[in-house]
């Protein structure tokens, strides 16, 4: 009752003791729900962004590896276009020229 008498002394009417809806609190709670809803709406796109970023990095690594392999194969193709290299590779496979006699040497000791 001391609060009622202080309010009357200052010239303000006393508040009724009934409990009503506190609209300021309701608006705060509503604002929290709205912000939480907005946050939920951002979760999917952010997750998709990071998944896409991961996939792009993986694909870039594959492309880099394929470019290195492509360069190596182009160099090999260029080397095989020379007759001396072509003959050396054919001899490694055991091929001989027409008219040459192949010799097979067996039971050689292992090399160094």
Backbone as ProteinMPNN parsed JSONL, in Angstrom:
{"seq_chain_A": "XXXXXXXXXXXXXXXXXXXXXXXXXXXXXXXXXXXXXXXXXXXXXXXXXXXXXXXXXXXXXXXXXXXXXXXXXXXXXXXXXXXXXXXXXXXXXXXXXXXXXXXXXXXXXXXX", "coords_chain_A": {"N_chain_A": [[0.809, -1.191, 0.0], [2.088, 1.086, 0.292], [3.109, 1.877, -2.117], [0.869, 2.779, -3.459], [0.11, 5.009, -2.054], [2.326, 6.653, -2.508], [2.068, 7.13, -5.242], [-0.291, 8.594, -5.275], [0.476, 10.871, -3.927], [2.155, 12.068, -5.756], [0.428, 12.877, -7.673], [-0.551, 11.113, -9.525], [-2.858, 8.719, -10.793], [-3.589, 5.697, -9.048], [-2.56, 2.429, -10.04], [-4.694, -0.2, -11.072], [-4.979, -3.272, -9.257], [-5.306, -5.499, -10.795], [-4.273, -8.227, -12.841], [-3.076, -7.935, -16.02], [-2.616, -8.279, -19.572], [0.682, -8.081, -20.492], [1.753, -6.207, -22.832], [4.172, -5.296, -23.744], [5.957, -7.33, -23.08], [4.857, -9.444, -24.529], [5.263, -8.545, -27.129], [8.035, -8.624, -27.209], [8.543, -11.371, -26.968], [7.26, -12.26, -29.269], [8.861, -11.016, -31.167], [11.254, -12.393, -30.73], [10.469, -14.954, -31.626], [10.059, -14.377, -34.344], [12.646, -13.61, -35.14], [13.975, -16.023, -34.622], [12.667, -17.648, -36.475], [13.517, -16.465, -38.88], [16.224, -17.026, -38.669], [16.154, -19.818, -38.872], [15.326, -20.019, -41.527], [17.635, -19.27, -42.834], [19.426, -21.331, -42.409], [19.312, -23.579, -44.195], [20.128, -22.538, -46.827], [22.754, -21.682, -46.131], [23.988, -24.061, -45.39], [23.814, -25.409, -47.837], [25.461, -23.761, -49.349], [28.025, -24.221, -48.21], [28.287, -26.955, -48.734], [28.315, -26.927, -51.528], [30.61, -25.426, -51.932], [32.512, -27.195, -50.947], [32.2, -29.308, -52.794], [33.019, -28.004, -55.142], [35.722, -27.533, -54.57], [36.637, -30.17, -54.502], [36.12, -30.985, -57.156], [37.795, -29.192, -58.496], [40.275, -30.162, -57.687], [40.255, -32.634, -58.975], [40.203, -31.787, -61.65], [42.661, -30.489, -61.773], [44.412, -32.661, -61.389], [43.798, -34.145, -63.683], [44.635, -32.394, -65.681], [47.393, -32.404, -65.285], [47.925, -35.083, -65.892], [47.103, -35.062, -68.553], [48.989, -33.335, -69.706], [51.261, -34.899, -69.327], [50.64, -37.105, -70.972], [50.488, -35.854, -73.464], [53.16, -35.097, -73.786], [54.291, -37.626, -73.896], [53.098, -38.577, -76.247], [54.264, -36.812, -78.092], [56.92, -37.606, -77.791], [56.781, -40.232, -78.724], [56.378, -39.823, -81.379], [58.795, -39.563, -82.607], [61.033, -41.501, -84.55], [63.172, -42.978, -83.35], [62.543, -43.174, -80.639], [60.167, -44.541, -80.822], [61.043, -46.991, -81.88], [62.663, -47.887, -79.76], [60.737, -48.252, -77.715], [59.201, -50.238, -78.908], [61.024, -52.354, -78.978], [61.326, -52.801, -76.273], [58.965, -54.042, -75.789], [59.464, -56.44, -76.937], [59.472, -56.714, -79.676], [60.668, -57.22, -83.028], [62.452, -56.207, -85.998], [61.373, -56.867, -89.367], [63.019, -59.638, -90.747], [65.101, -59.687, -88.895], [66.849, -61.701, -86.453], [65.545, -62.946, -83.556], [66.915, -63.388, -80.292], [66.705, -65.305, -77.391], [67.648, -65.103, -74.15], [68.131, -67.028, -71.37], [67.994, -67.677, -67.816], [69.638, -65.737, -66.593], [71.692, -64.024, -64.223], [70.254, -62.065, -61.554], [70.004, -58.528, -61.956], [71.836, -55.584, -60.778]], "CA_chain_A": [[0.0, 0.0, 0.0], [2.956, 2.249, 0.293], [3.248, 2.308, -3.503], [-0.339, 3.497, -3.838], [0.128, 6.338, -1.441], [3.346, 7.454, -3.189], [1.525, 7.547, -6.522], [-1.288, 9.648, -5.039], [1.17, 12.089, -3.532], [2.727, 12.691, -6.95], [-0.646, 13.328, -8.532], [-0.918, 10.103, -10.509], [-3.828, 7.768, -10.264], [-3.015, 4.401, -8.705], [-2.878, 1.353, -10.967], [-5.501, -1.248, -10.455], [-4.202, -4.442, -8.873], [-5.615, -6.627, -11.661], [-3.176, -8.674, -13.705], [-3.495, -7.872, -17.409], [-1.624, -8.708, -20.558], [1.805, -7.16, -20.593], [1.988, -6.177, -24.27], [5.595, -5.118, -24.033], [6.572, -8.659, -23.013], [4.327, -10.224, -25.648], [5.947, -8.109, -28.351], [9.414, -9.118, -27.161], [8.514, -12.805, -27.257], [6.922, -12.38, -30.687], [10.059, -10.621, -31.922], [12.191, -13.507, -30.637], [10.003, -15.999, -32.532], [10.302, -13.93, -35.717], [14.092, -13.709, -35.387], [14.293, -17.44, -34.676], [12.164, -18.121, -37.77], [14.437, -15.969, -39.92], [17.449, -17.805, -38.52], [15.89, -21.149, -39.431], [15.28, -19.893, -42.983], [19.001, -19.104, -43.352], [20.235, -22.528, -42.182], [19.372, -24.392, -45.418], [21.03, -21.966, -47.838], [24.143, -21.645, -45.673], [24.486, -25.429, -45.492], [23.984, -25.691, -49.268], [26.634, -22.995, -49.796], [29.25, -24.898, -47.805], [28.374, -28.215, -49.472], [28.719, -26.591, -52.891], [32.01, -25.002, -51.862], [33.302, -28.417, -50.791], [32.161, -30.021, -54.075], [33.839, -27.257, -56.107], [37.13, -27.805, -54.256], [36.931, -31.545, -54.929], [36.154, -30.999, -58.619], [39.01, -28.481, -58.922], [41.402, -31.082, -57.494], [40.186, -33.626, -60.061], [40.596, -31.109, -62.896], [44.108, -30.256, -61.716], [45.067, -33.948, -61.611], [43.605, -34.519, -65.093], [45.5, -31.536, -66.511], [48.763, -32.917, -65.169], [47.968, -36.318, -66.67], [46.993, -34.694, -69.972], [50.3, -32.824, -70.116], [52.175, -36.047, -69.401], [50.291, -37.894, -72.157], [50.884, -35.094, -74.661], [54.614, -35.228, -73.912], [54.548, -39.001, -74.333], [52.723, -38.652, -77.666], [55.306, -36.117, -78.844], [58.136, -38.439, -77.783], [56.575, -41.418, -79.561], [56.34, -39.467, -82.8], [60.148, -39.702, -83.132], [61.272, -42.914, -84.892], [64.097, -43.653, -82.423], [61.788, -43.485, -79.417], [59.191, -45.567, -81.183], [61.765, -48.264, -81.995], [63.089, -48.287, -78.412], [59.554, -48.752, -77.013], [58.814, -51.508, -79.533], [61.993, -53.371, -78.548], [60.996, -53.125, -74.879], [57.837, -54.963, -75.846], [59.907, -57.701, -77.512], [59.273, -56.728, -81.123], [61.875, -57.171, -83.866], [62.181, -55.782, -87.379], [61.311, -57.997, -90.311], [64.334, -60.119, -91.202], [66.028, -59.823, -87.765], [66.695, -62.931, -85.696], [65.484, -62.678, -82.114], [67.592, -64.329, -79.408], [66.161, -65.303, -76.038], [68.665, -65.54, -73.205], [67.447, -67.417, -70.123], [68.789, -67.985, -66.612], [70.619, -64.702, -66.295], [71.648, -63.628, -62.804], [69.542, -60.793, -61.395], [70.822, -57.322, -62.094], [72.165, -54.851, -59.533]], "C_chain_A": [[0.854, 1.256, 0.0], [3.128, 2.774, -1.116], [2.037, 3.108, -3.946], [-0.31, 4.897, -3.251], [1.186, 7.223, -2.077], [2.824, 7.967, -4.521], [0.507, 8.653, -6.338], [-0.627, 10.95, -4.643], [1.732, 12.817, -4.743], [1.66, 13.111, -7.938], [-1.032, 12.347, -9.609], [-1.978, 9.196, -9.924], [-3.157, 6.424, -10.014], [-3.453, 3.364, -9.733], [-3.782, 0.342, -10.282], [-4.64, -2.486, -10.205], [-4.491, -5.636, -9.758], [-4.42, -6.952, -12.542], [-3.7, -8.682, -15.135], [-2.394, -8.394, -18.318], [-0.55, -7.644, -20.627], [2.242, -7.15, -22.056], [3.456, -5.975, -24.617], [6.326, -6.466, -23.999], [6.107, -9.537, -24.177], [5.043, -9.838, -26.941], [7.398, -8.579, -28.37], [9.474, -10.607, -27.516], [8.202, -13.032, -28.746], [8.126, -12.036, -31.555], [11.106, -11.73, -31.874], [11.78, -14.653, -31.552], [10.261, -15.63, -33.986], [11.788, -14.051, -36.048], [14.531, -15.17, -35.469], [13.832, -18.045, -36.008], [13.066, -17.69, -38.913], [15.744, -16.751, -39.877], [17.281, -19.2, -39.113], [15.863, -21.098, -40.958], [16.675, -19.758, -43.599], [19.82, -20.384, -43.243], [20.39, -23.343, -43.469], [20.294, -23.803, -46.473], [22.494, -21.924, -47.409], [24.758, -23.04, -45.776], [24.734, -25.794, -46.959], [25.213, -24.974, -49.821], [27.924, -23.739, -49.454], [29.397, -26.253, -48.493], [28.843, -27.965, -50.903], [30.184, -26.18, -52.934], [32.93, -26.222, -51.738], [33.35, -29.194, -52.109], [33.033, -29.335, -55.124], [35.32, -27.516, -55.851], [37.52, -29.205, -54.713], [37.029, -31.622, -56.447], [37.391, -30.279, -59.147], [40.237, -29.366, -58.759], [41.422, -32.132, -58.597], [40.649, -33.01, -61.378], [42.106, -30.876, -62.916], [44.869, -31.553, -61.998], [44.951, -34.367, -63.076], [44.457, -33.656, -66.024], [46.945, -32.002, -66.468], [48.911, -34.193, -65.998], [47.907, -36.03, -68.171], [48.331, -34.171, -70.493], [51.295, -33.971, -70.287], [51.899, -36.878, -70.652], [50.646, -37.168, -73.446], [52.392, -35.176, -74.888], [54.984, -36.628, -74.402], [54.215, -39.171, -75.813], [53.78, -37.988, -78.546], [56.569, -36.961, -78.921], [57.976, -39.645, -78.697], [56.48, -41.086, -81.042], [57.737, -39.53, -83.427], [60.428, -41.183, -83.399], [62.177, -43.639, -83.902], [63.369, -44.047, -81.134], [60.796, -44.595, -79.688], [59.863, -46.943, -81.275], [62.191, -48.77, -80.618], [61.905, -48.882, -77.625], [59.093, -50.088, -77.586], [59.748, -52.624, -79.093], [61.771, -53.749, -77.088], [59.842, -54.123, -74.817], [58.202, -56.3, -76.487], [59.729, -57.786, -79.015], [60.615, -56.642, -81.84], [61.471, -56.716, -85.257], [62.061, -57.015, -88.266], [62.717, -58.363, -90.79], [65.347, -60.248, -90.08], [65.766, -61.147, -87.053], [66.632, -62.57, -84.207], [66.212, -63.765, -81.326], [66.983, -64.184, -78.026], [67.21, -65.888, -75.119], [67.941, -65.803, -71.886], [68.48, -67.645, -69.035], [69.919, -66.987, -66.393], [70.535, -64.363, -64.812], [70.903, -62.287, -62.689], [70.486, -59.608, -61.436], [71.032, -56.608, -60.765], [71.0, -54.156, -58.926]], "O_chain_A": [[0.367, 2.355, -0.266], [3.276, 3.98, -1.312], [2.177, 4.036, -4.743], [-0.679, 5.861, -3.92], [0.981, 8.432, -2.183], [3.099, 9.106, -4.898], [0.439, 9.566, -7.16], [-1.118, 12.025, -4.987], [1.782, 14.047, -4.76], [1.999, 13.672, -8.981], [-1.771, 12.704, -10.527], [-2.0, 8.935, -8.721], [-2.226, 6.066, -10.735], [-4.575, 3.412, -10.237], [-3.656, 0.068, -9.089], [-3.653, -2.697, -10.91], [-3.962, -6.716, -9.495], [-3.657, -6.07, -12.936], [-4.676, -9.373, -15.427], [-1.368, -8.889, -17.854], [-0.836, -6.459, -20.798], [3.024, -8.005, -22.471], [3.924, -6.43, -25.66], [7.221, -6.705, -24.81], [6.901, -10.29, -24.74], [5.386, -10.7, -27.75], [7.933, -8.899, -29.431], [10.346, -11.041, -28.269], [8.806, -13.888, -29.393], [8.378, -12.695, -32.564], [11.779, -11.983, -32.873], [12.634, -15.267, -32.191], [10.644, -16.489, -34.78], [12.148, -14.54, -37.119], [15.371, -15.517, -36.3], [14.538, -18.864, -36.596], [13.345, -18.478, -39.817], [16.305, -17.096, -40.917], [18.183, -19.7, -39.786], [16.327, -22.03, -41.615], [16.869, -20.099, -44.766], [20.832, -20.51, -43.934], [21.502, -23.755, -43.798], [21.17, -24.509, -46.973], [23.384, -22.111, -48.239], [25.906, -23.189, -46.197], [25.747, -26.414, -47.284], [25.924, -25.518, -50.666], [28.811, -23.875, -50.297], [30.514, -26.664, -48.805], [29.673, -28.707, -51.427], [30.911, -26.541, -53.859], [33.995, -26.269, -52.353], [34.409, -29.683, -52.502], [33.709, -30.003, -55.906], [36.091, -27.699, -56.793], [38.61, -29.404, -55.25], [37.939, -32.266, -56.97], [37.977, -30.709, -60.14], [41.142, -29.332, -59.593], [42.49, -32.482, -59.101], [41.396, -33.634, -62.132], [42.752, -31.046, -63.95], [45.846, -31.556, -62.747], [45.909, -34.89, -63.647], [44.946, -34.14, -67.044], [47.639, -31.997, -67.484], [49.895, -34.365, -66.718], [48.585, -36.686, -68.962], [48.754, -34.526, -71.593], [52.063, -34.013, -71.248], [52.837, -37.31, -71.323], [51.061, -37.799, -74.418], [52.853, -35.308, -76.022], [55.885, -36.787, -75.225], [54.953, -39.827, -76.548], [54.151, -38.512, -79.596], [57.216, -37.034, -79.966], [58.926, -40.042, -79.372], [56.501, -41.99, -81.876], [57.857, -39.548, -84.652], [60.099, -42.031, -82.571], [61.96, -44.822, -83.641], [63.574, -45.142, -80.612], [60.615, -45.49, -78.863], [59.315, -47.939, -80.802], [62.087, -49.966, -80.343], [62.06, -49.898, -76.949], [58.648, -50.967, -76.848], [59.293, -53.743, -78.856], [62.002, -54.895, -76.704], [59.761, -54.942, -73.902], [57.361, -57.195, -76.577], [59.834, -58.879, -79.572], [61.574, -56.067, -81.325], [60.309, -56.821, -85.649], [62.59, -58.078, -87.941], [63.496, -57.497, -91.187], [66.386, -60.875, -90.288], [64.645, -61.655, -87.037], [67.558, -61.963, -83.669], [66.123, -64.943, -81.672], [66.77, -63.071, -77.547], [67.619, -67.037, -75.286], [67.242, -64.941, -71.356], [69.673, -67.787, -69.3], [71.034, -67.374, -66.045], [69.46, -64.404, -64.214], [70.924, -61.478, -63.617], [71.633, -59.694, -60.996], [70.46, -56.998, -59.747], [71.14, -53.51, -57.887]]}, "name": "protein", "num_of_chains": 1, "seq": "XXXXXXXXXXXXXXXXXXXXXXXXXXXXXXXXXXXXXXXXXXXXXXXXXXXXXXXXXXXXXXXXXXXXXXXXXXXXXXXXXXXXXXXXXXXXXXXXXXXXXXXXXXXXXXXX"}
